[in-house]
Amino acid sequence: MSRFNFPEATPKLFKAMFDLATVLGTEAKIAPVLRDLIECRVSQINQCAFCQRMHSQSFAEHGGDPMKLAMLPVWRAASGFDDAERAALDWAESLTEVASQERISQSHRALLDHFEEDEISELTCIISTMNAWNRLGIAQHEFA
């Protein structure tokens, strides 16, 4: 059930958000499957069922390993995630949970071993945009 329809209520704002998401998808340095994994984790943290469902499906469509998705809530204790994925997931959690500056700096240092500056910038934008979409999804949908 929807509380309001964001695309219809404010079409210009929706288009701006959608255009950003489109650029992140079409001019990406980050592989789609990693993007999906990050978007799923951010959506889990934010408890956005609508976005979780959507990005889980996208992860599968991009050939993501179903076991990674199943283990995503406990990724720190699970095998099957490479070091770059771990660094990206830690960055996603640090920014989504608004960790301390010390924790964010530590997480950023781990990214430097696996990603170039433009990729880190893109990851940050993916995480920030997903957080915005989550809040819009949570505001709109009672159930997904």
N, CA and C atoms as a LAMMPS dump frame, in Angstrom:
ITEM: TIMESTEP
0
ITEM: NUMBER OF ATOMS
432
ITEM: BOX BOUNDS ff ff ff
-5.0000000000000000e+02 5.0000000000000000e+02
-5.0000000000000000e+02 5.0000000000000000e+02
-5.0000000000000000e+02 5.0000000000000000e+02
ITEM: ATOMS id mol type element x y z
1 1 1 N 0.843 -1.172 0
2 1 2 C 0 0 0
3 1 3 C 0.891 1.238 0
4 2 1 N 0.532 2.215 -0.816
5 2 2 C 1.337 3.411 -0.948
6 2 3 C 0.676 4.586 -0.229
7 3 1 N 1.491 5.338 0.49
8 3 2 C 0.991 6.521 1.184
9 3 3 C 0.845 7.7 0.218
10 4 1 N 1.768 7.807 -0.722
11 4 2 C 1.706 8.83 -1.764
12 4 3 C 2.568 8.354 -2.916
13 5 1 N 2.419 8.973 -4.069
14 5 2 C 3.133 8.557 -5.263
15 5 3 C 4.152 9.635 -5.627
16 6 1 N 5.394 9.429 -5.222
17 6 2 C 6.47 10.397 -5.439
18 6 3 C 6.584 10.812 -6.91
19 7 1 N 6.629 9.86 -7.873
20 7 2 C 6.781 10.28 -9.273
21 7 3 C 5.642 11.174 -9.763
22 8 1 N 4.424 10.911 -9.317
23 8 2 C 3.284 11.717 -9.758
24 8 3 C 3.158 13.017 -8.959
25 9 1 N 3.456 12.965 -7.674
26 9 2 C 3.294 14.14 -6.822
27 9 3 C 4.314 15.229 -7.16
28 10 1 N 5.552 14.818 -7.441
29 10 2 C 6.619 15.785 -7.738
30 10 3 C 7.471 15.237 -8.888
31 11 1 N 6.946 15.298 -10.111
32 11 2 C 7.644 14.682 -11.25
33 11 3 C 9.042 15.234 -11.52
34 12 1 N 9.262 16.533 -11.291
35 12 2 C 10.596 17.098 -11.545
36 12 3 C 11.613 16.557 -10.552
37 13 1 N 11.215 16.437 -9.297
38 13 2 C 12.124 15.866 -8.296
39 13 3 C 12.404 14.399 -8.597
40 14 1 N 11.375 13.653 -8.963
41 14 2 C 11.568 12.248 -9.312
42 14 3 C 12.521 12.125 -10.494
43 15 1 N 12.323 12.943 -11.519
44 15 2 C 13.187 12.878 -12.701
45 15 3 C 14.64 13.16 -12.333
46 16 1 N 14.869 14.138 -11.461
47 16 2 C 16.244 14.448 -11.046
48 16 3 C 16.876 13.253 -10.337
49 17 1 N 16.134 12.627 -9.431
50 17 2 C 16.649 11.43 -8.737
51 17 3 C 16.884 10.295 -9.73
52 18 1 N 15.934 10.098 -10.626
53 18 2 C 16.04 9.017 -11.605
54 18 3 C 17.221 9.254 -12.55
55 19 1 N 17.418 10.511 -12.965
56 19 2 C 18.547 10.828 -13.845
57 19 3 C 19.877 10.51 -13.171
58 20 1 N 20.002 10.83 -11.88
59 20 2 C 21.224 10.501 -11.148
60 20 3 C 21.428 8.985 -11.125
61 21 1 N 20.387 8.251 -10.824
62 21 2 C 20.49 6.788 -10.795
63 21 3 C 20.853 6.24 -12.175
64 22 1 N 20.341 6.858 -13.218
65 22 2 C 20.636 6.421 -14.587
66 22 3 C 22.109 6.633 -14.915
67 23 1 N 22.64 7.794 -14.562
68 23 2 C 24.063 8.075 -14.813
69 23 3 C 24.924 7.067 -14.052
70 24 1 N 24.554 6.778 -12.822
71 24 2 C 25.32 5.803 -12.039
72 24 3 C 25.285 4.423 -12.691
73 25 1 N 24.226 4.121 -13.405
74 25 2 C 24.106 2.82 -14.049
75 25 3 C 24.729 2.737 -15.423
76 26 1 N 24.768 3.853 -16.161
77 26 2 C 25.233 3.79 -17.546
78 26 3 C 26.684 4.213 -17.731
79 27 1 N 27.201 5.035 -16.866
80 27 2 C 28.583 5.503 -16.989
81 27 3 C 29.416 5.003 -15.817
82 28 1 N 29.154 3.775 -15.416
83 28 2 C 29.695 3.243 -14.173
84 28 3 C 31.093 2.666 -14.313
85 29 1 N 31.884 2.911 -13.288
86 29 2 C 33.168 2.227 -13.127
87 29 3 C 32.983 1.013 -12.215
88 30 1 N 31.984 1.089 -11.342
89 30 2 C 31.685 0.008 -10.401
90 30 3 C 30.824 -1.03 -11.113
91 31 1 N 31.211 -2.289 -11.01
92 31 2 C 30.469 -3.373 -11.659
93 31 3 C 29.026 -3.42 -11.139
94 32 1 N 28.073 -3.689 -12.023
95 32 2 C 26.664 -3.723 -11.607
96 32 3 C 26.392 -4.667 -10.433
97 33 1 N 27.053 -5.809 -10.403
98 33 2 C 26.794 -6.763 -9.321
99 33 3 C 27.279 -6.226 -7.973
100 34 1 N 28.386 -5.475 -7.961
101 34 2 C 28.852 -4.851 -6.716
102 34 3 C 27.912 -3.716 -6.319
103 35 1 N 27.484 -2.952 -7.296
104 35 2 C 26.51 -1.886 -7.008
105 35 3 C 25.251 -2.479 -6.376
106 36 1 N 24.738 -3.551 -6.968
107 36 2 C 23.54 -4.201 -6.421
108 36 3 C 23.774 -4.684 -4.999
109 37 1 N 24.93 -5.264 -4.76
110 37 2 C 25.261 -5.771 -3.423
111 37 3 C 25.261 -4.627 -2.403
112 38 1 N 25.862 -3.514 -2.771
113 38 2 C 25.905 -2.342 -1.896
114 38 3 C 24.492 -1.808 -1.665
115 39 1 N 23.713 -1.708 -2.738
116 39 2 C 22.352 -1.186 -2.608
117 39 3 C 21.493 -2.106 -1.742
118 40 1 N 21.707 -3.397 -1.852
119 40 2 C 20.991 -4.338 -0.977
120 40 3 C 21.384 -4.136 0.483
121 41 1 N 22.679 -3.992 0.747
122 41 2 C 23.125 -3.84 2.139
123 41 3 C 22.614 -2.538 2.745
124 42 1 N 22.683 -1.458 1.997
125 42 2 C 22.172 -0.182 2.491
126 42 3 C 20.671 -0.296 2.761
127 43 1 N 19.951 -0.952 1.872
128 43 2 C 18.505 -1.121 2.044
129 43 3 C 18.184 -2.006 3.244
130 44 1 N 19.023 -2.999 3.512
131 44 2 C 18.838 -3.821 4.715
132 44 3 C 18.996 -2.966 5.965
133 45 1 N 20.063 -2.186 6.009
134 45 2 C 20.322 -1.344 7.18
135 45 3 C 19.155 -0.38 7.409
136 46 1 N 18.658 0.19 6.327
137 46 2 C 17.583 1.171 6.419
138 46 3 C 16.196 0.531 6.518
139 47 1 N 16.149 -0.781 6.434
140 47 2 C 14.895 -1.533 6.528
141 47 3 C 13.885 -1.097 5.471
142 48 1 N 14.369 -0.908 4.253
143 48 2 C 13.491 -0.544 3.14
144 48 3 C 13.203 -1.8 2.329
145 49 1 N 12.075 -2.414 2.608
146 49 2 C 11.702 -3.661 1.946
147 49 3 C 11.52 -3.478 0.446
148 50 1 N 10.949 -2.36 0.033
149 50 2 C 10.719 -2.098 -1.379
150 50 3 C 12.043 -2.122 -2.151
151 51 1 N 13.029 -1.354 -1.674
152 51 2 C 14.332 -1.288 -2.349
153 51 3 C 15.097 -2.603 -2.219
154 52 1 N 14.97 -3.267 -1.09
155 52 2 C 15.637 -4.552 -0.899
156 52 3 C 15.159 -5.551 -1.948
157 53 1 N 13.862 -5.599 -2.147
158 53 2 C 13.303 -6.513 -3.155
159 53 3 C 13.812 -6.156 -4.549
160 54 1 N 13.757 -4.886 -4.892
161 54 2 C 14.154 -4.443 -6.221
162 54 3 C 15.634 -4.749 -6.497
163 55 1 N 16.508 -4.447 -5.545
164 55 2 C 17.94 -4.631 -5.792
165 55 3 C 18.379 -6.087 -5.646
166 56 1 N 17.654 -6.865 -4.895
167 56 2 C 17.918 -8.319 -4.857
168 56 3 C 17.631 -8.931 -6.214
169 57 1 N 16.553 -8.498 -6.824
170 57 2 C 16.204 -8.992 -8.158
171 57 3 C 17.257 -8.556 -9.18
172 58 1 N 17.695 -7.313 -9.103
173 58 2 C 18.717 -6.805 -10.005
174 58 3 C 20.032 -7.572 -9.824
175 59 1 N 20.384 -7.861 -8.572
176 59 2 C 21.586 -8.639 -8.266
177 59 3 C 21.526 -9.997 -8.973
178 60 1 N 20.389 -10.655 -8.89
179 60 2 C 20.217 -11.955 -9.56
180 60 3 C 20.299 -11.802 -11.078
181 61 1 N 19.673 -10.77 -11.61
182 61 2 C 19.694 -10.533 -13.064
183 61 3 C 21.098 -10.25 -13.575
184 62 1 N 21.937 -9.654 -12.745
185 62 2 C 23.322 -9.37 -13.131
186 62 3 C 24.253 -10.552 -12.86
187 63 1 N 23.69 -11.676 -12.457
188 63 2 C 24.488 -12.876 -12.248
189 63 3 C 25.14 -12.969 -10.885
190 64 1 N 24.636 -12.236 -9.919
191 64 2 C 25.187 -12.291 -8.568
192 64 3 C 24.989 -13.652 -7.929
193 65 1 N 25.924 -14.039 -7.103
194 65 2 C 25.885 -15.316 -6.394
195 65 3 C 24.791 -15.269 -5.326
196 66 1 N 23.776 -16.136 -5.419
197 66 2 C 22.683 -16.112 -4.437
198 66 3 C 23.162 -16.308 -2.995
199 67 1 N 24.263 -17.026 -2.811
200 67 2 C 24.782 -17.236 -1.461
201 67 3 C 25.28 -15.919 -0.864
202 68 1 N 25.865 -15.048 -1.694
203 68 2 C 26.316 -13.746 -1.187
204 68 3 C 25.122 -12.942 -0.68
205 69 1 N 24.049 -12.986 -1.42
206 69 2 C 22.865 -12.245 -0.992
207 69 3 C 22.307 -12.813 0.305
208 70 1 N 22.313 -14.123 0.422
209 70 2 C 21.824 -14.764 1.647
210 70 3 C 22.707 -14.432 2.845
211 71 1 N 24 -14.307 2.619
212 71 2 C 24.953 -14.049 3.704
213 71 3 C 25.226 -12.556 3.931
214 72 1 N 24.602 -11.715 3.149
215 72 2 C 24.883 -10.285 3.223
216 72 3 C 24.69 -9.68 4.619
217 73 1 N 23.655 -10.039 5.37
218 73 2 C 23.516 -9.453 6.708
219 73 3 C 24.672 -9.798 7.655
220 74 1 N 25.375 -10.885 7.367
221 74 2 C 26.483 -11.325 8.232
222 74 3 C 27.791 -11.405 7.447
223 75 1 N 27.951 -10.519 6.473
224 75 2 C 29.088 -10.588 5.571
225 75 3 C 30.435 -10.556 6.291
226 76 1 N 30.532 -9.886 7.404
227 76 2 C 31.817 -9.811 8.118
228 76 3 C 32.276 -11.181 8.606
229 77 1 N 31.333 -12.053 8.909
230 77 2 C 31.653 -13.387 9.442
231 77 3 C 31.53 -14.476 8.383
232 78 1 N 31.236 -14.101 7.144
233 78 2 C 30.979 -15.088 6.094
234 78 3 C 32.127 -15.161 5.095
235 79 1 N 32.387 -16.354 4.619
236 79 2 C 33.347 -16.509 3.526
237 79 3 C 32.62 -16.182 2.218
238 80 1 N 33.388 -16.028 1.161
239 80 2 C 32.786 -15.8 -0.146
240 80 3 C 32.804 -14.353 -0.607
241 81 1 N 33.195 -13.426 0.253
242 81 2 C 33.31 -12.021 -0.133
243 81 3 C 34.792 -11.695 -0.291
244 82 1 N 35.163 -11.094 -1.434
245 82 2 C 36.57 -10.756 -1.615
246 82 3 C 36.891 -9.447 -0.869
247 83 1 N 38.178 -9.114 -0.839
248 83 2 C 38.618 -7.956 -0.058
249 83 3 C 38.033 -6.644 -0.579
250 84 1 N 37.894 -6.513 -1.879
251 84 2 C 37.309 -5.291 -2.446
252 84 3 C 35.834 -5.18 -2.049
253 85 1 N 35.101 -6.272 -2.114
254 85 2 C 33.694 -6.256 -1.69
255 85 3 C 33.581 -5.908 -0.21
256 86 1 N 34.456 -6.47 0.588
257 86 2 C 34.449 -6.18 2.029
258 86 3 C 34.721 -4.698 2.289
259 87 1 N 35.671 -4.136 1.576
260 87 2 C 35.982 -2.717 1.747
261 87 3 C 34.781 -1.86 1.329
262 88 1 N 34.145 -2.205 0.221
263 88 2 C 32.983 -1.447 -0.255
264 88 3 C 31.799 -1.592 0.704
265 89 1 N 31.574 -2.774 1.215
266 89 2 C 30.473 -2.986 2.166
267 89 3 C 30.738 -2.238 3.472
268 90 1 N 31.98 -2.228 3.922
269 90 2 C 32.31 -1.491 5.134
270 90 3 C 32.084 0.005 4.921
271 91 1 N 32.464 0.515 3.759
272 91 2 C 32.241 1.923 3.427
273 91 3 C 30.738 2.227 3.429
274 92 1 N 29.954 1.334 2.823
275 92 2 C 28.499 1.517 2.784
276 92 3 C 27.919 1.568 4.194
277 93 1 N 28.356 0.675 5.047
278 93 2 C 27.85 0.653 6.42
279 93 3 C 28.296 1.899 7.187
280 94 1 N 29.539 2.297 7.017
281 94 2 C 30.066 3.474 7.727
282 94 3 C 29.274 4.726 7.376
283 95 1 N 28.973 4.902 6.103
284 95 2 C 28.256 6.103 5.674
285 95 3 C 26.763 6.028 5.993
286 96 1 N 26.188 4.857 5.88
287 96 2 C 24.755 4.703 6.136
288 96 3 C 24.443 4.84 7.616
289 97 1 N 25.301 4.284 8.45
290 97 2 C 25.092 4.352 9.891
291 97 3 C 25.646 5.641 10.496
292 98 1 N 26.229 6.487 9.663
293 98 2 C 26.861 7.729 10.078
294 98 3 C 27.825 7.447 11.233
295 99 1 N 28.817 6.673 10.914
296 99 2 C 29.831 6.284 11.894
297 99 3 C 30.664 7.502 12.303
298 100 1 N 31.494 7.301 13.297
299 100 2 C 32.393 8.364 13.737
300 100 3 C 33.373 8.715 12.609
301 101 1 N 33.92 9.909 12.677
302 101 2 C 34.9 10.325 11.679
303 101 3 C 36.094 9.383 11.653
304 102 1 N 36.487 8.887 12.814
305 102 2 C 37.607 7.944 12.891
306 102 3 C 37.261 6.659 12.127
307 103 1 N 36.07 6.138 12.337
308 103 2 C 35.631 4.907 11.666
309 103 3 C 35.511 5.116 10.161
310 104 1 N 35.002 6.28 9.766
311 104 2 C 34.885 6.587 8.336
312 104 3 C 36.277 6.697 7.709
313 105 1 N 37.211 7.326 8.392
314 105 2 C 38.586 7.423 7.872
315 105 3 C 39.229 6.052 7.744
316 106 1 N 39.022 5.209 8.727
317 106 2 C 39.56 3.844 8.683
318 106 3 C 38.966 3.075 7.503
319 107 1 N 37.67 3.2 7.32
320 107 2 C 36.999 2.527 6.215
321 107 3 C 37.514 3.048 4.869
322 108 1 N 37.719 4.354 4.78
323 108 2 C 38.224 4.951 3.549
324 108 3 C 39.624 4.427 3.224
325 109 1 N 40.471 4.318 4.236
326 109 2 C 41.836 3.799 4.012
327 109 3 C 41.797 2.387 3.428
328 110 1 N 40.856 1.578 3.857
329 110 2 C 40.732 0.213 3.315
330 110 3 C 40.311 0.238 1.849
331 111 1 N 39.521 1.216 1.458
332 111 2 C 39.101 1.329 0.053
333 111 3 C 40.292 1.591 -0.859
334 112 1 N 41.271 2.348 -0.378
335 112 2 C 42.404 2.77 -1.206
336 112 3 C 43.207 1.592 -1.759
337 113 1 N 43.137 0.451 -1.104
338 113 2 C 43.845 -0.739 -1.583
339 113 3 C 43.153 -1.392 -2.775
340 114 1 N 41.894 -1.017 -3.034
341 114 2 C 41.1 -1.738 -4.038
342 114 3 C 40.453 -0.852 -5.095
343 115 1 N 40.342 0.444 -4.822
344 115 2 C 39.607 1.327 -5.718
345 115 3 C 40.379 2.611 -5.968
346 116 1 N 40.235 3.141 -7.194
347 116 2 C 40.8 4.439 -7.55
348 116 3 C 39.882 5.535 -7.001
349 117 1 N 40.364 6.769 -7.005
350 117 2 C 39.604 7.886 -6.446
351 117 3 C 38.24 8.054 -7.114
352 118 1 N 38.2 7.936 -8.456
353 118 2 C 36.911 8.09 -9.14
354 118 3 C 35.946 6.959 -8.777
355 119 1 N 36.467 5.765 -8.521
356 119 2 C 35.619 4.657 -8.105
357 119 3 C 35.092 4.866 -6.678
358 120 1 N 35.941 5.406 -5.815
359 120 2 C 35.503 5.713 -4.447
360 120 3 C 34.42 6.788 -4.476
361 121 1 N 34.613 7.773 -5.32
362 121 2 C 33.602 8.813 -5.469
363 121 3 C 32.288 8.211 -5.96
364 122 1 N 32.374 7.315 -6.92
365 122 2 C 31.17 6.655 -7.44
366 122 3 C 30.507 5.785 -6.371
367 123 1 N 31.302 5.019 -5.648
368 123 2 C 30.747 4.219 -4.55
369 123 3 C 30.009 5.099 -3.551
370 124 1 N 30.621 6.223 -3.218
371 124 2 C 30.02 7.147 -2.258
372 124 3 C 28.694 7.683 -2.785
373 125 1 N 28.646 7.988 -4.057
374 125 2 C 27.414 8.48 -4.659
375 125 3 C 26.347 7.375 -4.705
376 126 1 N 26.744 6.14 -4.993
377 126 2 C 25.813 5.01 -4.971
378 126 3 C 25.197 4.878 -3.579
379 127 1 N 26.035 4.934 -2.569
380 127 2 C 25.573 4.787 -1.178
381 127 3 C 24.654 5.948 -0.8
382 128 1 N 25.055 7.151 -1.121
383 128 2 C 24.255 8.335 -0.781
384 128 3 C 22.91 8.321 -1.494
385 129 1 N 22.936 7.985 -2.762
386 129 2 C 21.704 7.935 -3.541
387 129 3 C 20.786 6.837 -3.033
388 130 1 N 21.369 5.692 -2.675
389 130 2 C 20.543 4.592 -2.153
390 130 3 C 19.896 4.985 -0.84
391 131 1 N 20.631 5.69 -0.004
392 131 2 C 20.048 6.17 1.253
393 131 3 C 18.866 7.107 0.976
394 132 1 N 19.006 7.985 -0.009
395 132 2 C 17.894 8.882 -0.362
396 132 3 C 16.701 8.089 -0.9
397 133 1 N 16.95 7.136 -1.804
398 133 2 C 15.858 6.307 -2.34
399 133 3 C 15.191 5.505 -1.213
400 134 1 N 15.989 4.992 -0.284
401 134 2 C 15.407 4.245 0.84
402 134 3 C 14.434 5.108 1.624
403 135 1 N 14.849 6.302 1.916
404 135 2 C 13.97 7.168 2.702
405 135 3 C 12.699 7.514 1.934
406 136 1 N 12.829 7.72 0.623
407 136 2 C 11.634 7.956 -0.19
408 136 3 C 10.753 6.706 -0.228
409 137 1 N 11.374 5.535 -0.35
410 137 2 C 10.617 4.292 -0.368
411 137 3 C 9.909 4.03 0.952
412 138 1 N 10.602 4.274 2.039
413 138 2 C 10.018 4.07 3.373
414 138 3 C 8.851 5.041 3.576
415 139 1 N 9.017 6.277 3.137
416 139 2 C 7.953 7.273 3.287
417 139 3 C 6.722 6.91 2.458
418 140 1 N 6.94 6.346 1.27
419 140 2 C 5.833 6.042 0.373
420 140 3 C 5.089 4.752 0.693
421 141 1 N 5.814 3.707 1.052
422 141 2 C 5.235 2.359 1.101
423 141 3 C 5.096 1.849 2.52
424 142 1 N 3.895 1.424 2.844
425 142 2 C 3.684 0.766 4.13
426 142 3 C 4.201 -0.672 4.068
427 143 1 N 3.956 -1.346 2.937
428 143 2 C 4.379 -2.732 2.742
429 143 3 C 4.934 -2.875 1.336
430 144 1 N 5.93 -3.734 1.179
431 144 2 C 6.496 -3.961 -0.146
432 144 3 C 6.352 -5.416 -0.535
